[in-house]
């Protein structure tokens, strides 16, 4: 009988309000492989809001051979997105930077300061999924010499790093920060990326987490990531630089 009056164990509900900011998404409509229409973008924005975010940094791709975005095309798209969110009265702050692909054009953009950054002059860049770039460390120095802080996007997704956590230590020791995709912890990108993401958390190699949101399947996986013990650890330890932007 007395068991009926025992207090029920309260299971904490995790969301992303503890960090508040997502710093990697493809929510600006119609300019890369992310949201294709304003309607798509608003649906994604509503999912962000429901998961506890108050601010987004949209980071459209910039690639010489495929996504030839510029600061102008990105900022015009940002204006469209902001107006769309205002029209539906969705209270979500949105700024824009970019996700730069390390190709033959990026060094010139960096040296001429023709790049979009976020926060404390953070510059988000990504690598080839096929081959490790031989100039990675020299390029990190170029970014730093130009006055920017390099942030490597989703290192857990590059197969050549999957079995080499020491390589990520070496990259981080240069001053380059590491951004992990939250949904990697769910196995969304496969077992190799999942294992690499778990090792990044275990080795305290995660400076930022990002959704890398492109579509609603990513939104569902992002919500699922909240059920993983390692995501709960990241959010409860407050060690992420998301809170600073």
C-alpha positions as CSV (number, residue, x, y, z in Angstrom):
1,X,0.0,0.0,0.0
2,X,2.7,2.4,1.0
3,X,4.3,1.9,-2.3
4,X,1.5,3.9,-3.9
5,X,2.8,7.0,-2.2
6,X,6.5,6.6,-3.2
7,X,7.8,9.5,-5.3
8,X,8.2,8.6,-8.9
9,X,11.6,9.0,-10.3
10,X,11.7,12.1,-12.5
11,X,13.5,11.5,-15.8
12,X,15.1,14.8,-17.0
13,X,14.0,16.0,-20.4
14,X,16.9,17.1,-22.5
15,X,16.8,19.7,-25.2
16,X,19.2,22.2,-26.8
17,X,18.2,25.2,-24.7
18,X,21.3,24.7,-22.6
19,X,23.4,25.9,-25.5
20,X,20.8,27.9,-27.3
21,X,22.6,28.3,-30.6
22,X,23.0,26.0,-33.6
23,X,26.0,27.1,-35.7
24,X,25.8,24.9,-38.7
25,X,22.7,24.6,-40.9
26,X,21.6,24.8,-44.5
27,X,18.3,26.6,-43.8
28,X,18.6,29.5,-46.2
29,X,16.2,28.5,-49.1
30,X,17.3,27.7,-52.6
31,X,21.0,28.4,-52.6
32,X,22.5,25.0,-51.8
33,X,21.5,21.4,-51.1
34,X,19.5,22.4,-48.0
35,X,16.1,23.9,-47.8
36,X,14.8,24.4,-51.3
37,X,11.9,26.7,-50.6
38,X,10.9,29.2,-48.0
39,X,8.2,26.8,-46.9
40,X,10.9,24.1,-46.3
41,X,13.0,26.6,-44.3
42,X,10.1,27.6,-42.1
43,X,9.3,23.9,-41.3
44,X,12.9,23.4,-40.3
45,X,12.9,26.6,-38.2
46,X,9.9,25.4,-36.3
47,X,11.7,22.1,-35.5
48,X,14.7,24.1,-34.3
49,X,12.5,26.2,-32.0
50,X,10.7,23.1,-30.6
51,X,14.1,21.5,-29.8
52,X,15.1,24.5,-27.6
53,X,17.2,26.7,-29.9
54,X,16.8,30.5,-29.8
55,X,19.4,31.3,-32.5
56,X,20.7,29.8,-35.7
57,X,23.8,30.5,-37.8
58,X,23.0,29.5,-41.3
59,X,26.0,28.2,-43.1
60,X,25.4,27.7,-46.9
61,X,28.0,25.8,-48.8
62,X,30.6,27.7,-50.8
63,X,32.4,25.4,-53.4
64,X,34.1,26.6,-56.5
65,X,32.8,23.9,-58.7
66,X,29.3,23.5,-57.4
67,X,27.8,26.0,-54.9
68,X,29.2,29.3,-56.1
69,X,27.6,31.4,-53.3
70,X,29.0,34.7,-52.3
71,X,28.4,36.9,-49.2
72,X,25.9,38.8,-51.4
73,X,23.8,35.8,-52.4
74,X,23.9,34.5,-48.8
75,X,22.9,37.8,-47.2
76,X,20.0,38.2,-49.7
77,X,18.8,34.7,-48.9
78,X,19.1,35.6,-45.2
79,X,16.8,38.6,-45.7
80,X,14.2,36.4,-47.4
81,X,14.4,33.9,-44.5
82,X,14.1,36.5,-41.8
83,X,11.1,38.0,-43.5
84,X,9.5,34.6,-43.8
85,X,10.0,33.9,-40.1
86,X,8.6,37.3,-39.2
87,X,5.5,36.7,-41.4
88,X,4.7,33.6,-39.4
89,X,5.6,35.2,-36.1
90,X,8.3,32.7,-35.3
91,X,10.6,34.2,-32.7
92,X,14.0,32.7,-33.8
93,X,17.1,34.8,-34.4
94,X,19.0,33.9,-37.6
95,X,22.4,35.1,-38.7
96,X,24.5,33.8,-41.6
97,X,28.1,32.7,-42.2
98,X,29.2,29.9,-44.6
99,X,30.6,26.5,-44.8
100,X,33.7,26.8,-47.0
101,X,35.1,23.8,-48.9
102,X,38.9,23.6,-48.9
103,X,39.5,24.1,-52.6
104,X,41.9,26.1,-54.8
105,X,39.9,29.3,-54.4
106,X,39.6,29.5,-50.6
107,X,43.1,30.7,-49.8
108,X,42.5,33.8,-51.9
109,X,39.1,34.5,-50.3
110,X,40.7,34.2,-46.8
111,X,43.7,36.5,-47.6
112,X,41.4,39.1,-49.2
113,X,39.0,38.8,-46.3
114,X,36.1,38.0,-48.5
115,X,34.6,35.4,-46.1
116,X,31.6,35.2,-43.8
117,X,32.4,34.3,-40.2
118,X,30.4,33.9,-37.1
119,X,30.9,34.7,-33.4
120,X,34.5,35.6,-32.6
121,X,35.7,35.6,-36.3
122,X,35.1,31.8,-36.5
123,X,35.5,30.5,-40.0
124,X,33.8,27.2,-40.7
125,X,35.4,25.0,-43.4
126,X,35.0,21.4,-44.6
127,X,37.2,18.9,-46.4
128,X,37.0,16.3,-49.1
129,X,35.3,13.1,-48.0
130,X,37.6,11.1,-50.3
131,X,41.2,12.2,-49.7
132,X,42.9,13.9,-46.7
133,X,44.2,17.3,-47.9
134,X,48.0,17.5,-47.8
135,X,47.9,21.2,-47.1
136,X,45.5,21.1,-44.1
137,X,48.0,22.4,-41.5
138,X,49.4,25.1,-43.7
139,X,45.9,26.2,-44.5
140,X,44.9,26.4,-40.9
141,X,47.9,28.8,-40.4
142,X,46.7,30.9,-43.3
143,X,43.3,31.3,-41.7
144,X,44.9,32.2,-38.4
145,X,47.3,34.7,-40.0
146,X,44.4,36.4,-41.6
147,X,42.9,37.0,-38.2
148,X,40.3,34.3,-38.2
149,X,39.7,31.3,-35.9
150,X,39.4,28.1,-37.9
151,X,36.6,25.6,-37.2
152,X,36.7,22.2,-38.9
153,X,33.2,21.0,-39.8
154,X,32.2,17.4,-38.8
155,X,35.6,15.7,-38.7
156,X,33.8,12.5,-37.6
157,X,32.5,12.2,-41.2
158,X,35.8,12.0,-42.9
159,X,36.7,8.3,-43.3
160,X,40.4,9.0,-43.1
161,X,40.0,10.3,-39.5
162,X,37.7,7.5,-38.4
163,X,40.5,5.3,-37.1
164,X,42.9,8.0,-36.1
165,X,41.8,10.0,-33.1
166,X,45.4,11.2,-32.8
167,X,45.0,13.1,-36.0
168,X,42.2,15.1,-34.5
169,X,44.3,15.8,-31.4
170,X,47.0,17.2,-33.7
171,X,44.5,19.3,-35.6
172,X,43.1,20.8,-32.4
173,X,46.6,21.4,-31.0
174,X,47.1,23.9,-33.9
175,X,44.3,26.0,-32.5
176,X,41.7,24.8,-35.0
177,X,38.5,24.0,-33.2
178,X,36.3,21.0,-34.0
179,X,32.6,20.9,-34.8
180,X,30.8,17.6,-34.4
181,X,27.4,16.9,-36.1
182,X,25.0,16.0,-33.4
183,X,23.2,13.4,-35.4
184,X,26.4,11.4,-35.9
185,X,25.8,10.0,-32.4
186,X,22.7,8.3,-33.7
187,X,24.4,6.4,-36.4
188,X,22.8,8.5,-39.1
189,X,26.1,8.6,-41.1
190,X,27.0,5.0,-40.4
191,X,28.9,3.1,-37.8
192,X,32.3,4.6,-38.6
193,X,31.2,8.2,-38.1
194,X,29.2,7.2,-35.0
195,X,32.3,5.6,-33.4
196,X,34.5,8.6,-34.3
197,X,31.9,11.0,-32.8
198,X,31.8,9.0,-29.6
199,X,35.6,9.0,-29.4
200,X,35.6,12.8,-29.9
201,X,33.2,13.2,-26.9
202,X,35.2,10.8,-24.8
203,X,38.5,12.5,-25.6
204,X,37.1,16.1,-25.0
205,X,37.6,17.0,-28.7
206,X,34.2,18.7,-29.3
207,X,34.3,22.5,-29.3
208,X,31.0,23.0,-31.1
209,X,28.1,20.9,-32.0
210,X,26.0,21.6,-35.1
211,X,22.9,20.1,-36.6
212,X,24.1,20.4,-40.3
213,X,20.4,20.6,-40.9
214,X,19.4,20.1,-44.6
215,X,15.9,18.6,-44.4
216,X,13.3,17.1,-42.1
217,X,15.1,13.7,-41.8
218,X,17.9,15.6,-40.2
219,X,15.5,17.2,-37.8
220,X,14.2,13.9,-36.7
221,X,17.7,12.5,-36.2
222,X,18.6,15.7,-34.2
223,X,15.7,15.0,-31.9
224,X,16.8,11.4,-31.6
225,X,20.3,12.5,-30.6
226,X,18.9,13.9,-27.4
227,X,18.3,10.3,-26.2
228,X,22.0,9.4,-26.5
229,X,24.0,9.4,-23.2
230,X,26.9,11.2,-24.9
231,X,24.7,14.1,-26.1
232,X,23.2,14.4,-22.7
233,X,26.7,14.5,-21.3
234,X,27.7,17.3,-23.7
235,X,24.7,19.4,-22.9
236,X,24.9,19.0,-19.2
237,X,28.6,19.7,-18.9
238,X,28.3,23.1,-20.6
239,X,31.7,22.7,-22.3
240,X,30.5,23.7,-25.7
241,X,31.4,27.0,-27.3
242,X,27.9,27.3,-28.8
243,X,26.9,29.2,-25.7
244,X,29.4,32.0,-26.5
245,X,27.8,32.9,-29.9
